[in-house]
């Protein structure tokens, strides 16, 4: 679904009415406000939509690239929501999860926070953002759920692989039910040059792959991890035949 930003209302899908725990993963990749990170306004809209149909426990989870506590980031971003549990990913119990692909693109197993596996409905949100020409949308937002202790600061231990392949593997190993791209503005981060912010005025909501693909196609954004997901799914279909 595509909404004008100023008309966005989160209509919770039916599975949320049966959920006991809803987990929201915003983009908190820095202490800078939107469009670098998910805005409190969007999170409020999601929380209000859930509350209309469910008494489920709502939890917001985040992690920092260097493993530092997220509490100060939450505070600086204005994340203060009643009856919502704020979780630091590094305080979670970790579970080793096999990549379901018979031929993983890069990583055969991931260390994943147990709260992801024990939640009934999972939502990932991201700004409309590119970095050096590559889209960093709702699937890319899942990277910061990985263990900094296992994978290093800024996940440097994964650098021996193509990070786009890692993201595609994450899509299969840590599937989220819904993604929301907050496209009120478009942010283009250019290392070595000034970042640019342009008005866009749309919010995309749906299954993470499909909205990342729709936004990438609409704005001609390079998102290599989506192409790799396509290749892996084609192989899966070939194996089933």
C-alpha positions as a Markdown table, in Angstrom:
| # | Residue | x | y | z |
|---|---|---|---|---|
| 1 | Unk | 0.0 | 0.0 | 0.0 |
| 2 | Unk | 1.1 | 3.5 | -0.8 |
| 3 | Unk | 0.0 | 6.6 | 1.2 |
| 4 | Unk | 0.5 | 10.3 | 1.1 |
| 5 | Unk | 2.7 | 11.0 | 4.1 |
| 6 | Unk | 0.3 | 13.5 | 5.6 |
| 7 | Unk | -2.6 | 11.0 | 5.3 |
| 8 | Unk | -0.8 | 7.9 | 6.7 |
| 9 | Unk | -2.9 | 5.9 | 9.2 |
| 10 | Unk | -1.6 | 2.4 | 10.3 |
| 11 | Unk | -4.4 | 0.0 | 9.8 |
| 12 | Unk | -3.1 | -3.1 | 11.6 |
| 13 | Unk | -3.5 | -6.3 | 9.6 |
| 14 | Unk | -5.6 | -9.2 | 10.9 |
| 15 | Unk | -2.7 | -11.3 | 12.3 |
| 16 | Unk | -2.0 | -8.5 | 14.8 |
| 17 | Unk | -5.4 | -9.0 | 16.4 |
| 18 | Unk | -4.3 | -12.4 | 17.5 |
| 19 | Unk | -0.7 | -11.5 | 18.5 |
| 20 | Unk | 0.6 | -11.5 | 22.0 |
| 21 | Unk | 3.8 | -9.7 | 21.2 |
| 22 | Unk | 4.5 | -7.2 | 18.3 |
| 23 | Unk | 8.1 | -6.3 | 17.7 |
| 24 | Unk | 9.0 | -3.1 | 15.8 |
| 25 | Unk | 12.5 | -2.6 | 14.4 |
| 26 | Unk | 13.0 | 1.1 | 13.6 |
| 27 | Unk | 16.1 | 2.5 | 11.9 |
| 28 | Unk | 18.2 | 4.0 | 14.8 |
| 29 | Unk | 21.5 | 3.9 | 12.8 |
| 30 | Unk | 22.5 | 7.3 | 14.3 |
| 31 | Unk | 21.4 | 9.9 | 16.8 |
| 32 | Unk | 20.3 | 12.2 | 14.0 |
| 33 | Unk | 16.6 | 12.7 | 13.6 |
| 34 | Unk | 14.5 | 11.8 | 10.5 |
| 35 | Unk | 15.3 | 11.3 | 7.6 |
| 36 | Unk | 18.5 | 9.7 | 8.9 |
| 37 | Unk | 16.4 | 7.5 | 11.3 |
| 38 | Unk | 12.8 | 6.5 | 11.9 |
| 39 | Unk | 10.7 | 9.4 | 13.2 |
| 40 | Unk | 8.7 | 9.2 | 16.5 |
| 41 | Unk | 5.7 | 10.4 | 14.5 |
| 42 | Unk | 5.7 | 7.2 | 12.4 |
| 43 | Unk | 6.2 | 5.0 | 15.4 |
| 44 | Unk | 3.3 | 6.7 | 17.2 |
| 45 | Unk | 1.1 | 6.0 | 14.2 |
| 46 | Unk | 2.0 | 2.3 | 14.2 |
| 47 | Unk | 1.5 | 2.0 | 17.9 |
| 48 | Unk | -1.9 | 3.7 | 17.8 |
| 49 | Unk | -3.0 | 1.4 | 15.0 |
| 50 | Unk | -2.0 | -1.6 | 16.9 |
| 51 | Unk | -3.7 | -0.4 | 20.1 |
| 52 | Unk | -7.0 | 0.0 | 18.2 |
| 53 | Unk | -7.2 | -3.8 | 17.5 |
| 54 | Unk | -5.0 | -5.5 | 20.1 |
| 55 | Unk | -3.7 | -5.5 | 23.6 |
| 56 | Unk | -0.5 | -7.2 | 22.5 |
| 57 | Unk | 2.8 | -6.3 | 24.2 |
| 58 | Unk | 4.5 | -3.8 | 21.9 |
| 59 | Unk | 8.3 | -3.8 | 21.9 |
| 60 | Unk | 10.7 | -1.6 | 20.0 |
| 61 | Unk | 14.2 | -3.1 | 19.4 |
| 62 | Unk | 17.4 | -1.5 | 18.3 |
| 63 | Unk | 21.1 | -1.9 | 18.2 |
| 64 | Unk | 24.1 | 0.4 | 17.6 |
| 65 | Unk | 26.9 | -0.3 | 15.2 |
| 66 | Unk | 29.5 | -0.1 | 17.9 |
| 67 | Unk | 27.6 | -2.0 | 20.5 |
| 68 | Unk | 27.1 | 1.0 | 22.8 |
| 69 | Unk | 23.8 | 1.2 | 24.8 |
| 70 | Unk | 20.8 | 2.3 | 22.7 |
| 71 | Unk | 19.1 | 4.1 | 25.6 |
| 72 | Unk | 20.8 | 7.4 | 24.8 |
| 73 | Unk | 19.9 | 7.1 | 21.1 |
| 74 | Unk | 16.3 | 6.4 | 22.0 |
| 75 | Unk | 16.3 | 9.5 | 24.2 |
| 76 | Unk | 17.9 | 11.8 | 21.6 |
| 77 | Unk | 15.4 | 10.6 | 18.9 |
| 78 | Unk | 12.5 | 11.4 | 21.2 |
| 79 | Unk | 11.4 | 7.8 | 21.5 |
| 80 | Unk | 9.0 | 7.9 | 24.5 |
| 81 | Unk | 5.9 | 5.8 | 24.1 |
| 82 | Unk | 3.5 | 4.8 | 26.9 |
| 83 | Unk | 3.1 | 1.0 | 27.5 |
| 84 | Unk | 5.9 | 0.2 | 25.0 |
| 85 | Unk | 8.9 | -1.8 | 26.0 |
| 86 | Unk | 12.2 | -0.4 | 24.7 |
| 87 | Unk | 14.8 | -3.2 | 24.1 |
| 88 | Unk | 18.5 | -3.0 | 23.5 |
| 89 | Unk | 19.5 | -5.9 | 21.2 |
| 90 | Unk | 22.7 | -6.5 | 23.0 |
| 91 | Unk | 20.8 | -7.4 | 26.1 |
| 92 | Unk | 18.9 | -10.2 | 24.3 |
| 93 | Unk | 19.6 | -13.9 | 24.5 |
| 94 | Unk | 21.2 | -15.0 | 21.2 |
| 95 | Unk | 20.1 | -18.0 | 19.2 |
| 96 | Unk | 22.0 | -19.6 | 16.3 |
| 97 | Unk | 19.7 | -20.0 | 13.3 |
| 98 | Unk | 20.4 | -21.8 | 10.1 |
| 99 | Unk | 20.0 | -20.1 | 6.8 |
| 100 | Unk | 17.1 | -22.0 | 5.1 |
| 101 | Unk | 18.8 | -21.7 | 1.7 |
| 102 | Unk | 20.4 | -24.9 | 0.6 |
| 103 | Unk | 23.2 | -22.9 | -0.9 |
| 104 | Unk | 23.6 | -19.7 | 1.2 |
| 105 | Unk | 24.7 | -16.7 | -0.6 |
| 106 | Unk | 27.2 | -15.7 | 2.1 |
| 107 | Unk | 26.4 | -16.8 | 5.6 |
| 108 | Unk | 25.1 | -20.3 | 6.5 |
| 109 | Unk | 24.0 | -19.4 | 10.1 |
| 110 | Unk | 23.2 | -16.2 | 11.9 |
| 111 | Unk | 23.2 | -15.3 | 15.6 |
| 112 | Unk | 19.8 | -13.8 | 16.1 |
| 113 | Unk | 18.1 | -12.2 | 19.2 |
| 114 | Unk | 15.6 | -14.6 | 20.7 |
| 115 | Unk | 13.0 | -11.9 | 21.0 |
| 116 | Unk | 12.7 | -12.0 | 17.2 |
| 117 | Unk | 11.9 | -15.7 | 17.2 |
| 118 | Unk | 9.4 | -15.4 | 20.1 |
| 119 | Unk | 7.4 | -12.5 | 18.7 |
| 120 | Unk | 4.1 | -13.0 | 16.9 |
| 121 | Unk | 4.4 | -10.2 | 14.4 |
| 122 | Unk | 7.5 | -8.3 | 13.2 |
| 123 | Unk | 7.6 | -4.9 | 11.6 |
| 124 | Unk | 10.7 | -3.2 | 10.2 |
| 125 | Unk | 10.7 | 0.5 | 9.3 |
| 126 | Unk | 13.2 | 2.6 | 7.5 |
| 127 | Unk | 13.5 | 6.1 | 6.0 |
| 128 | Unk | 13.8 | 6.5 | 2.3 |
| 129 | Unk | 17.6 | 6.5 | 2.3 |
| 130 | Unk | 20.5 | 5.7 | 0.0 |
| 131 | Unk | 24.2 | 5.6 | 0.9 |
| 132 | Unk | 26.7 | 6.0 | -2.0 |
| 133 | Unk | 23.9 | 5.2 | -4.4 |
| 134 | Unk | 22.8 | 2.0 | -2.7 |
| 135 | Unk | 19.3 | 1.7 | -1.1 |
| 136 | Unk | 19.2 | 1.1 | 2.6 |
| 137 | Unk | 15.6 | 0.2 | 3.1 |
| 138 | Unk | 13.6 | -2.2 | 5.3 |
| 139 | Unk | 15.6 | -5.3 | 4.7 |
| 140 | Unk | 18.9 | -3.5 | 5.1 |
| 141 | Unk | 17.5 | -2.3 | 8.4 |
| 142 | Unk | 17.7 | -5.8 | 9.8 |
| 143 | Unk | 21.5 | -5.8 | 9.8 |
| 144 | Unk | 21.6 | -4.0 | 13.2 |
| 145 | Unk | 19.8 | -6.9 | 14.8 |
| 146 | Unk | 23.0 | -8.9 | 14.6 |
| 147 | Unk | 25.4 | -9.4 | 17.4 |
| 148 | Unk | 28.3 | -6.9 | 17.5 |
| 149 | Unk | 30.2 | -9.3 | 19.8 |
| 150 | Unk | 30.0 | -12.0 | 17.1 |
| 151 | Unk | 30.3 | -9.9 | 14.0 |
| 152 | Unk | 32.4 | -6.9 | 15.2 |
| 153 | Unk | 31.8 | -3.2 | 15.3 |
| 154 | Unk | 30.0 | -2.1 | 12.2 |
| 155 | Unk | 29.8 | -5.8 | 11.5 |
| 156 | Unk | 33.3 | -5.8 | 10.2 |
| 157 | Unk | 33.6 | -9.5 | 10.5 |
| 158 | Unk | 31.1 | -9.8 | 7.6 |
| 159 | Unk | 33.2 | -7.6 | 5.4 |
| 160 | Unk | 34.9 | -10.7 | 3.9 |
| 161 | Unk | 31.6 | -11.3 | 2.2 |
| 162 | Unk | 29.7 | -9.0 | -0.1 |
| 163 | Unk | 27.4 | -7.2 | 2.3 |
| 164 | Unk | 24.6 | -7.2 | -0.3 |
| 165 | Unk | 24.7 | -11.0 | -0.2 |
| 166 | Unk | 24.6 | -10.9 | 3.6 |
| 167 | Unk | 21.5 | -8.8 | 3.4 |
| 168 | Unk | 19.8 | -11.3 | 1.0 |
| 169 | Unk | 20.7 | -14.1 | 3.4 |
| 170 | Unk | 19.2 | -12.2 | 6.3 |
| 171 | Unk | 15.9 | -11.7 | 4.4 |
| 172 | Unk | 15.5 | -15.5 | 4.3 |
| 173 | Unk | 16.8 | -16.2 | 7.8 |
| 174 | Unk | 15.1 | -13.5 | 9.7 |
| 175 | Unk | 11.8 | -12.9 | 7.9 |
| 176 | Unk | 9.8 | -9.9 | 9.0 |
| 177 | Unk | 6.0 | -9.8 | 8.3 |
| 178 | Unk | 5.8 | -6.1 | 7.4 |
| 179 | Unk | 8.0 | -3.3 | 6.2 |
| 180 | Unk | 7.2 | 0.5 | 6.2 |
| 181 | Unk | 9.3 | 2.9 | 4.2 |
| 182 | Unk | 9.0 | 6.5 | 5.6 |
| 183 | Unk | 9.3 | 8.5 | 2.4 |
| 184 | Unk | 8.2 | 11.9 | 3.5 |
| 185 | Unk | 11.7 | 12.9 | 2.4 |
| 186 | Unk | 14.4 | 11.2 | 0.4 |
| 187 | Unk | 17.9 | 11.2 | 1.9 |
| 188 | Unk | 21.0 | 10.5 | -0.2 |
| 189 | Unk | 24.2 | 10.1 | 1.9 |
| 190 | Unk | 27.4 | 10.6 | -0.1 |
| 191 | Unk | 30.7 | 9.8 | 1.6 |
| 192 | Unk | 33.0 | 12.7 | 1.0 |
| 193 | Unk | 30.2 | 15.0 | -0.2 |
| 194 | Unk | 27.3 | 16.8 | 1.3 |
| 195 | Unk | 24.2 | 14.8 | 2.0 |
| 196 | Unk | 21.0 | 15.8 | 0.1 |
| 197 | Unk | 17.4 | 15.7 | 1.3 |
| 198 | Unk | 14.5 | 16.1 | -1.1 |
| 199 | Unk | 10.8 | 16.0 | -0.6 |
| 200 | Unk | 9.0 | 12.9 | -1.7 |
| 201 | Unk | 5.8 | 12.7 | 0.4 |
| 202 | Unk | 4.9 | 9.0 | 0.3 |
| 203 | Unk | 4.9 | 6.1 | 2.7 |
| 204 | Unk | 5.0 | 2.5 | 1.5 |
| 205 | Unk | 3.7 | -0.3 | 3.6 |
| 206 | Unk | 3.7 | -4.1 | 2.9 |
| 207 | Unk | 5.9 | -7.2 | 2.8 |
| 208 | Unk | 9.5 | -6.0 | 3.1 |
| 209 | Unk | 10.8 | -7.4 | -0.2 |
| 210 | Unk | 7.9 | -5.9 | -2.2 |
| 211 | Unk | 8.0 | -2.4 | -0.8 |
| 212 | Unk | 11.8 | -2.3 | -1.1 |
| 213 | Unk | 11.4 | -3.4 | -4.7 |
| 214 | Unk | 8.5 | -1.0 | -5.4 |
| 215 | Unk | 10.4 | 2.0 | -4.0 |
| 216 | Unk | 13.6 | 1.0 | -5.8 |
| 217 | Unk | 11.9 | 0.7 | -9.1 |
| 218 | Unk | 9.9 | 3.9 | -8.7 |
| 219 | Unk | 13.0 | 6.0 | -7.9 |
| 220 | Unk | 15.6 | 4.0 | -9.8 |
| 221 | Unk | 17.5 | 3.1 | -6.6 |
| 222 | Unk | 20.2 | 0.5 | -6.7 |
| 223 | Unk | 19.3 | -2.3 | -4.3 |
| 224 | Unk | 21.5 | -5.3 | -5.2 |
| 225 | Unk | 20.3 | -7.4 | -2.3 |
| 226 | Unk | 16.8 | -7.6 | -3.9 |
| 227 | Unk | 18.3 | -9.0 | -7.1 |
| 228 | Unk | 20.2 | -11.6 | -5.1 |
| 229 | Unk | 16.9 | -12.5 | -3.3 |
| 230 | Unk | 15.4 | -13.0 | -6.8 |
| 231 | Unk | 18.2 | -15.3 | -7.8 |
| 232 | Unk | 18.0 | -17.4 | -4.6 |
| 233 | Unk | 14.2 | -17.7 | -5.0 |
| 234 | Unk | 14.5 | -18.8 | -8.6 |
| 235 | Unk | 16.9 | -21.6 | -7.4 |
| 236 | Unk | 14.5 | -22.6 | -4.7 |
| 237 | Unk | 11.7 | -22.9 | -7.2 |
| 238 | Unk | 13.9 | -24.9 | -9.5 |
| 239 | Unk | 14.7 | -27.3 | -6.7 |
| 240 | Unk | 11.0 | -27.8 | -5.9 |
| 241 | Unk | 10.2 | -28.6 | -9.6 |
